Amino acid sequence: MSTQNVVISAFGPDRVGIVTDTTKMITDAGGNIGDSRMSRLSGHFSMLMTVSGPAPTVAAISESLEGKDDGMVYKVAPCEPEDLVEEQEEFAAFFRLEGADSPGLVSKVTAIFADHALSVDYIETGQESAPFGGTTLFSMDGRITMSGPPPATFDPDLIRDKLDDLAEAENVD
């Protein structure tokens, strides 16, 4: 019997037991969870995962999730096996930004990465009130990669300089 792969995304109001209920249903039906990302976001919960199993099992899981009435919105999309193959990473870097919040920071930072053929593996952002002064503080952590060997023109110092210029203009570190 052939194996089928799908990507499942889910989003809805946070509550205790979402992960347990969803993953138990998948594994009890015979599905296997591969890569996943799950996170609480401002009172909501988000899940993204790859699931594999025999085609009839995956079809039953998809039908069960899309019919669930637990406040979550589930979407299931096919995923070809070649989409699941990890690329060889020749360059990887972590980054962190902290400072005063201003609209467009994520877009401005990721534009610098994209201009240098760097892919975003993940980004996590957050906001909190500053202890003094009533300002909203913004933080962003993430990981960027480049598949294959970097070209001869690849210059990490140039990227760092552009990020430093942005940090000075936006009052962030």
Secondary structure, DSSP 8 states (H G I E B T S, - for coil): --EEEEEEEEEEE--TTHHHHHHHHHHHTT-EEEEEEEEEETTEEEEEEEEEEEHHHHHHHHHHHHH--SS-EEEEEE--GGGGS---EEEEEEEEEEEE--TTHHHHHHHHHHHTT-EEEEEEEEEEE-SSSS-EEEEEEEEEEEESS--TT--HHHHHHHHHHHHHHHTB-
